[in-house]
C-alpha cells in the first residue's frame, strides 16, 4: 500500500483540538508534555481551554497546530498506516517535515515557534480571504489591479486564497461582488501570509532554517512552492524559506501525489479542511481523517 499523509495549516485551529487523542494515547500525552516543557508555557491549556483569541494568535496557533498534528501522527503509527508521501498545507509543511523524518520533533517545534513569532510581528498589517467559484485564470487579472494583493493559495480549481493589505482585499472583494456564484470569505488569520508582506519574517527565518539540522527524509515530501515530490535536503531547506512569501500550490501537490499512484490520503490533525479540499481535486483515492 502506498499512502500519503496530509497536514493542516493555520486556520484549522479550534479550542479543544487534540484532547481526544491526548486522552487516548500515552504517546500523544508524552508529545504534548515535551512541547509544554520546551515552550515554557501551558500549551495544553491553550489547546484544550483556549481562549479562542489566544489560540488564533499566530504566535500560539502555529506551535499548537504543529503539536496537535504530531499527536495525531502517533495514532497513524498505532494503526499501522504505511505512507510514502507527506504534504502539509502552509504551516502544515512543518508537520510533514517531521513525519518524513527530515527533522526531529523538537527541532521542528523550534522552527515553528520562531516562525510564529516572526510572522506574528506582522499581525494586524494585512489579511487573507478565500475566493470560491472562480478559477486562477479568471481571478488573476482582477487581483493584479491591486498592487498590494496576491494569490496566496491555489487550493482547488475554484477555491483560491488571496492575501494582502486590508484596503487591497476590500477593493478586490468589491469587484468580485459583481460575479454571480462567487463567494469571498475572510480567513481567521491575523496577517497577510504567503505574500510580500512576509519578507521581514522570511529574513528573520533565513538563518534559523539554515542552521537547523535536516536529514534525508525516509519518504517523499511535497513542498508547497513547487508541488513536486522530493527527498533533496537542500531543496527542502530552500523551499521552506521561499514558502513564507510564496504560493501554496495545494492542488498541484495533490495531483502530483495521485499521479505517483497512492492508494489513500489521510488528513492528520484537527479538522476536516483538507479532506473537503481533496474531494474537490480528486475523486479517487479517497481522503480519510485521522
C-alpha positions in Angstrom: 0.0 0.0 0.0 1.2 3.5 -0.9 -0.5 6.2 1.2 0.0 9.9 1.7 -0.3 11.9 4.9 -1.7 15.5 4.7 -1.2 18.0 7.5 -3.5 21.1 8.0 -2.2 24.6 8.5 -3.2 27.8 10.2 -6.9 28.3 10.3 -7.6 24.7 11.3 -7.2 25.6 15.0 -10.2 25.2 17.4 -10.4 25.1 21.1 -10.4 21.5 22.3 -8.3 20.2 19.5 -6.1 17.2 20.3 -7.9 16.4 23.5 -9.4 13.2 22.2 -6.0 11.7 21.1 -4.3 13.1 24.3 -6.7 11.1 26.4 -6.5 8.0 24.2 -2.7 7.6 23.7 0.1 7.7 26.1 2.5 8.7 23.3 0.3 11.7 22.5 0.5 12.8 26.1 4.2 12.5 26.0 4.4 14.7 23.0 2.3 17.5 24.5 4.2 17.3 27.8 7.5 17.7 25.9 6.1 20.6 24.0 5.0 22.4 27.1 8.4 21.9 28.7 10.2 23.1 25.6 7.9 26.2 25.0 7.8 27.1 28.7 4.1 27.9 28.6 1.0 25.9 29.1 0.2 24.8 25.6 -2.1 22.1 26.9 -4.4 24.7 28.5 -4.4 26.8 25.3 -5.3 23.8 23.2 -8.0 22.4 25.4 -9.4 25.5 27.0 -8.4 28.5 24.9 -9.5 31.3 24.9 -10.0 31.3 21.2 -8.4 34.7 20.7 -5.1 33.3 22.1 -5.3 30.1 20.1 -5.9 32.2 16.9 -2.9 34.4 17.6 -0.2 33.4 15.1 2.4 33.2 17.9 0.4 30.4 19.7 -1.5 29.0 16.7 1.5 27.7 14.8 3.1 25.7 17.7 -0.4 24.5 18.7 -1.3 23.1 15.2 2.2 21.5 14.8 2.0 19.8 18.2 -1.6 18.7 17.6 -0.7 17.0 14.3 2.3 15.3 15.9 -0.1 13.9 18.5 -2.3 12.5 15.8 0.7 11.1 13.9 1.1 8.7 16.9 -2.4 7.4 16.0 -1.3 6.8 12.5 1.7 4.8 13.8 -0.6 2.8 16.1 -2.9 2.0 13.3 0.0 0.7 11.2 -0.7 3.0 8.3 2.3 3.0 5.9 3.0 6.0 3.8 5.4 7.1 1.1 4.4 10.7 0.6 3.7 13.6 3.0 2.5 17.2 2.4 1.3 20.0 4.6 -0.8 23.0 3.8 1.2 26.1 4.6 2.3 25.7 8.2 1.4 22.0 7.9 4.5 21.6 5.8 6.5 21.6 9.1 4.4 18.7 10.4 5.0 16.9 7.1 8.7 17.6 7.5 8.6 15.9 10.9 6.5 13.0 9.6 9.1 12.4 6.8 11.9 12.0 9.3 13.7 15.1 7.9 13.6 16.9 11.3 13.3 15.9 14.9 10.1 16.8 16.8 11.8 19.4 19.0 13.8 20.9 16.0 10.5 21.2 14.1 8.8 22.8 17.1 11.7 25.2 17.4 11.3 26.2 13.8 7.5 26.6 14.2 7.8 28.6 17.4 10.3 31.1 15.7 8.2 31.2 12.5 5.1 32.0 14.6 6.9 34.8 16.4 8.4 36.2 13.2 5.1 36.2 11.3 3.2 37.3 14.4 5.1 40.6 14.3 3.2 41.4 11.2 -0.2 40.9 13.0 -2.8 43.5 12.0 -0.9 44.6 8.9 -2.8 42.6 6.4 -5.4 39.9 5.9 -6.5 37.0 3.8 -9.7 35.9 2.1 -10.9 32.7 0.4 -12.5 33.2 -3.0 -14.8 30.3 -4.1 -16.3 29.9 -7.6 -13.6 31.4 -9.7 -10.5 29.9 -11.4 -7.0 31.2 -11.2 -7.2 32.4 -14.8 -10.3 34.4 -14.0 -9.1 35.8 -10.7 -5.5 36.7 -11.7 -6.3 39.9 -13.8 -8.6 41.2 -11.0 -6.0 40.7 -8.3 -3.3 42.3 -10.4 -5.2 45.6 -10.4 -4.3 45.9 -6.7 -0.5 46.1 -6.2 -0.8 45.1 -2.5 -2.8 41.8 -3.2 -1.5 38.5 -4.4 -2.9 35.0 -5.0 -1.5 33.1 -2.0 -3.1 29.6 -2.1 -4.2 27.6 -5.1 -6.3 25.2 -3.0 -8.6 23.7 -5.7 -9.6 24.6 -9.2 -12.1 27.1 -7.9 -11.1 27.7 -4.3 -8.3 30.2 -4.1 -6.9 32.4 -1.3 -5.8 36.0 -1.7 -3.5 37.8 0.6 -2.6 41.5 1.1 -3.5 44.8 2.8 -6.9 45.4 4.3 -7.7 48.1 1.7 -6.5 45.9 -1.2 -8.5 42.9 -0.1 -11.6 45.1 0.3 -11.1 46.5 -3.2 -10.8 43.1 -4.8 -13.8 41.8 -2.7 -15.9 44.7 -4.0 -15.1 43.9 -7.6 -15.9 40.2 -7.0 -19.4 41.1 -5.8 -20.4 41.6 -9.4 -19.7 38.0 -10.3 -22.6 35.6 -9.8 -21.8 32.5 -7.8 -18.5 33.9 -6.4 -18.2 33.9 -2.6 -15.5 35.8 -0.7 -14.8 34.9 2.9 -12.3 36.4 5.3 -10.0 33.9 6.9 -9.3 33.5 10.7 -5.7 34.6 10.4 -4.0 37.8 11.6 -1.7 38.8 8.8 -1.1 38.6 5.0 0.6 35.2 4.8 2.3 34.0 1.6 2.7 37.5 0.3 5.5 40.1 0.0 4.3 41.5 3.4 6.1 38.5 4.9 9.5 39.4 3.6 10.7 40.6 7.0 9.6 37.4 8.6 11.4 35.4 5.9 14.6 37.4 6.5 14.4 36.6 10.3 13.8 32.9 9.5 16.7 32.7 7.0 19.4 31.9 9.5 17.1 29.8 11.6 16.3 27.5 8.7 19.9 27.4 7.5 21.2 26.4 11.0 18.5 23.7 11.5 19.7 20.1 11.1 17.8 18.4 8.3 18.1 14.7 7.5 17.3 13.0 4.2 13.6 12.1 4.5 12.6 8.5 4.5 9.5 9.3 2.4 8.8 11.9 -0.3 8.0 15.4 0.9 5.8 17.6 -1.5 6.7 21.3 -0.9 4.0 23.9 -1.2 6.1 26.1 -3.5 6.6 23.6 -6.3 4.0 20.8 -5.7 6.7 18.3 -6.8 7.8 15.4 -4.6 11.4 15.5 -3.4 13.9 13.9 -0.9 16.6 16.5 -1.6 17.6 18.1 1.7 19.0 21.3 0.3 16.0 21.8 -2.0 13.7 21.3 1.0 15.6 23.8 3.1 15.5 26.4 0.3 11.8 25.9 -0.3 10.9 26.2 3.4 12.2 29.7 3.3 10.5 30.6 -0.1 7.2 29.3 1.3 6.9 32.1 3.8 6.3 34.6 1.0 5.5 32.2 -1.8 2.4 30.5 -3.1 0.8 27.3 -1.6 0.3 25.1 -4.7 -2.0 22.7 -2.9 -4.0 21.4 -6.0 -0.7 20.7 -7.8 0.6 18.9 -4.7 -2.4 16.6 -4.5 -2.4 15.9 -8.3 1.3 15.0 -8.1 0.7 12.6 -5.3 -2.2 11.0 -7.1 0.0 10.6 -10.2 2.5 8.7 -8.2 -0.1 6.0 -7.6 -1.1 6.4 -4.0 -3.9 4.2 -2.6 -5.2 6.6 0.0 -4.9 10.1 1.6 -5.0 10.6 5.3 -5.6 14.0 6.9 -3.6 14.0 10.2 -4.6 16.7 12.7 -7.5 18.9 13.7 -10.5 19.4 11.5 -11.5 18.2 8.0 -10.4 21.1 5.8 -8.0 19.1 3.7 -10.4 16.2 3.3 -13.0 18.6 1.8 -10.4 20.1 -0.5 -9.3 16.7 -1.7 -12.8 15.8 -2.7 -12.8 18.8 -5.0 -9.5 17.9 -6.5 -9.6 14.2 -7.0 -12.5 11.7 -6.7 -10.1 8.8 -6.1 -8.3 7.8 -3.9 -10.4 8.9 -1.0 -9.1 11.1 1.8 -9.7 9.8 5.4 -9.4 11.7 8.7 -7.2 10.5 11.5 
